[in-house]
Amino acid sequence: MNMKRLRIFLTRHGETQWNAEWRIQGHTDMELNDNGIAQAEALSKRLEGSGISAIYSSDMSRASRTAAIIQNRLPDSRLILSPLLRERHWGSFEGKQWKEIEDELPDEIKELRRHPVDFKPEGGESRRDVLNRLTEFMNNVRSEHEDGIIMIVTHGGVSSLMIKYITDLDLATITPFKIDNCSVNIIDLIDGEHWLIQCLNDVSHLEDRRIV
């Protein structure tokens, strides 16, 4: 019996101005900055000829622009936008740096630390809310693709949750890895049930085009 392998190229969108300023974006619909466009172009060159047949992307501008740049070099791929892949909605935290939140909203920070999985900023989502829609998305992908090669273009928080979901890491833990803008993460799904991480946060194609 032949083994079925679905290969997923997972990436985070290119840099925005708020990324460069270390501000929380969430559902604020930021565009890529010039560096972000250059990052997406560098990633698209790396992926040329990769055999990707479908690109699933968050429908937010910074992700969908990244995905469109990639698709330009993958003319045989189809691009599908999904709100299920949006970044976590951070509500009242959006537009702020963490230091500002700690100074301005100390009670919310205490609650976040007490309940990291279920805490919701005012007007926002919890980590569990995001995981629920991400699980729905992944179930859809698994039913649509038994094998082949696809790409997912999403956000830093969602990418981290996806890898935690795959590896069964505790959602309450601090993420023990980085997901840089336009990094390459390669994940295989074997026979529809076994996950294998082949590559994590590879930025060799970006040279000096990233925040360090």
For each residue, the residues with C-beta under 8 A, 3 or more apart:
1:
2:
3: 190 191
4: 146 147 190 191 192
5: 147 188 189 190
6: 141 142 145 146 147 148 149 150 188 189 192
7: 148 149 150 186 187 188 198
8: 141 150 151 152 186 187 188 189
9: 47 50 52 149 150 151 152 184 185 186
10: 151 152 154 159 162 163 185 186 187
11: 43 66 151 152 153 154 159 182 183 184 185
12: 153 154 155 156 159 179 180 181 182 183
13: 16 32 36 40 58 60 62 63 65 66 153 154 155 181 182
14: 32 35 36 37 38 39 40 43 62 65 66 69 181 182
15: 19 20 32 33 35 36 39 181 182 210 211
16: 13 19 20 25 30 31 32 33 36 62
17: 20 21 30 33
18: 21 22 23 24 25 28 30 95
19: 15 16 22 23 25 33 36 181 211
20: 15 16 17 33 35 211
21: 17 18 97
22: 18 19 97 98
23: 18 19 95 96 97
24: 18 90 93 94 95 96 97 98 101
25: 16 18 19 28 30 62 87 90 94 155
26: 87 88 89 90 91 93 94 124
27: 60 86 87 89 90 94
28: 18 25 94 95
29: 60 61 62
30: 16 17 18 25 61 62
31: 16 61 62 65
32: 13 14 15 16 36 37 40 61 62 65 66
33: 15 16 17 19 20 36 37
34: 37 38
35: 14 15 20 38 39 209
36: 13 14 15 16 19 32 33 39 40 62 66 181 182
37: 14 32 33 34 40 41 65 69
38: 14 34 35 41 42 209
39: 14 15 35 36 42 43 181 182 206 209 210
40: 13 14 32 36 37 43 44 65 66 69 70 182
41: 37 38 44 45 69
42: 38 39 45 46 182 205 206 207 209
43: 11 14 39 40 46 47 66 69 70 182 184 205 206
44: 40 41 47 48 69 70 72 73 74
45: 41 42 48 73 205
46: 42 43 184 205
47: 9 43 44 50 52 70 73 74 151
48: 44 45 73 74
49:
50: 9 47 74 149
51: 149
52: 9 47 55 74 77 149 150 151
53: 76 77 78 148 149 150
54: 77 78 79 80 145 148 150 151
55: 52 67 70 71 74 77 78 79 80 150 151 152 153
56: 80 82 85 137 141 150 151 152 153
57: 63 64 66 67 79 80 81 82 85 152 153 154
58: 13 63 64 81 82 83 85 86 87 153 154 155 158
59: 63 64 81 82 83 85 86
60: 13 27 29 63 64 86 87 155
61: 29 30 31 32 64 65
62: 13 14 16 25 29 30 31 32 36 65 66 155
63: 13 57 58 59 60 66 67 85 153 154 155
64: 57 58 59 60 61 67 68 81 153
65: 13 14 31 32 37 40 61 62 68 69
66: 11 13 14 32 36 40 43 57 62 63 69 70 153 182
67: 55 57 63 64 70 71 79 81 151 153
68: 64 65 71 72 79
69: 14 37 40 41 43 44 65 66 72
70: 40 43 44 47 55 66 67 73 74 151 153
71: 55 67 68 74 75 77 79
72: 44 68 69 75
73: 44 45 47 48 70
74: 44 47 48 50 52 55 70 71 77
75: 71 72
76: 53
77: 52 53 54 55 71 74 151
78: 53 54 55
79: 54 55 57 67 68 71
80: 54 55 56 57
81: 57 58 59 64 67
82: 56 57 58 59 85 137
83: 58 59 86
84: 133 134 136 137 140
85: 56 57 58 59 63 82 134 137 152 153 154 155 158
86: 27 58 59 60 83 89 155 158
87: 25 26 27 58 60 154 155 156 157 158
88: 26 124 125 127 129 130 155 157 158
89: 26 27 86 123 124 125
90: 24 25 26 27 93 94 121 124 125
91: 26 94 120 121 122 123 124 125
92: 105 108 121 122 123 124
93: 24 26 90 96 101 105 108 121 124
94: 24 25 26 27 28 90 91 124
95: 18 23 24 28
96: 23 24 93 100 101 104
97: 21 22 23 24 100 101
98: 22 24 101 102
99: 102 103
100: 96 97 103 104
101: 24 93 96 97 98 104 105 108 109
102: 98 99 105 106 109
103: 99 100 106
104: 96 100 101
105: 92 93 101 102 108 109
106: 102 103 109 110
107: 110 111
108: 92 93 101 105 111 112 119 121 122
109: 101 102 105 106 112 113
110: 106 107 113 114
111: 107 108 114 115 119
112: 108 109 115 116 119
113: 109 110 116
114: 110 111 119
115: 111 112 118 119
116: 112 113 119 127 171 172
117: 126 127 128 171 172
118: 115 126 127 128
119: 108 111 112 114 115 116 126 127
120: 91 124 125 126 129
121: 90 91 92 93 108 124
122: 91 92 108
123: 89 91 92
124: 26 88 89 90 91 92 93 94 120 121
125: 88 89 90 91 120 129 130
126: 117 118 119 120 129 130
127: 88 116 117 118 119 130 131 161 171
128: 117 118 131 132 171
129: 88 120 125 126 132 133
130: 88 125 126 127 133 134 157 158 161
131: 127 128 134 135 161 165 171
132: 128 129 135 136
133: 84 129 130 136 137
134: 84 85 130 131 137 138 158 161 162 165
135: 131 132 138 139 165
136: 84 132 133 139 140
137: 56 82 84 85 133 134 140 141
138: 134 135 141 142 162 165
139: 135 136 142 143
140: 84 136 137 143 144
141: 6 8 56 137 138 144 145 150 152
142: 6 138 139 145 189 192
143: 139 140
144: 140 141
145: 6 54 141 142 148 150
146: 4 6 192
147: 4 5 6
148: 6 7 53 54 145
149: 6 7 9 50 51 52 53
150: 6 7 8 9 52 53 54 55 56 141 145
151: 8 9 10 11 47 52 54 55 56 67 70 77
152: 8 9 10 11 55 56 57 85 141 162
153: 11 12 13 55 56 57 58 63 64 66 67 70 85
154: 10 11 12 13 57 58 63 85 87 158 159 162
155: 12 13 25 58 60 62 63 85 86 87 88 158 159
156: 12 87 159 160 179 181
157: 87 88 130 160 161
158: 58 85 86 87 88 130 134 154 155 161 162
159: 10 11 12 154 155 156 162 163 179 185
160: 156 157 163 164 175 177 179
161: 127 130 131 134 157 158 164 165 171
162: 10 134 138 152 154 158 159 165 166
163: 10 159 160 166 167 169 177 179 185 187 197 200
164: 160 161 167 168 169 170 171 175
165: 131 134 135 138 161 162 168
166: 162 163 187 195 197
167: 163 164 195 197
168: 164 165
169: 163 164 173 176
170: 164 173
171: 116 117 127 128 131 161 164
172: 116 117
173: 169 170 176
174:
175: 160 164
176: 169 173
177: 160 163 200 201
178: 183 201
179: 12 156 159 160 163 183 185 201
180: 12 183 201 203 206 210 211
181: 12 13 14 15 19 36 39 156 210 211
182: 11 12 13 14 15 36 39 40 42 43 66 203 206 209 210
183: 11 12 178 179 180 201 202 203 206
184: 9 11 43 46 199 201 202 203 205
185: 9 10 11 159 163 179 197 199 200 201 202
186: 7 8 9 10 197 198 199 202
187: 7 8 10 163 166 195 196 197 198
188: 5 6 7 8 195 196 197 198
189: 5 6 8 142 192 193 194 195 196
190: 3 4 5 193 194 195 196
191: 3 4 194
192: 4 6 142 146 189
193: 189 190
194: 189 190 191
195: 166 167 187 188 189 190
196: 187 188 189 190
197: 163 166 167 185 186 187 188 200
198: 7 186 187 188
199: 184 185 186 202
200: 163 177 185 197
201: 177 178 179 180 183 184 185
202: 183 184 185 186 199 205
203: 180 182 183 184 206 210
204:
205: 42 43 45 46 184 202
206: 39 42 43 180 182 183 203 209 210
207: 42
208:
209: 35 38 39 42 182 206
210: 15 39 180 181 182 203 206
211: 15 19 20 180 181
212:
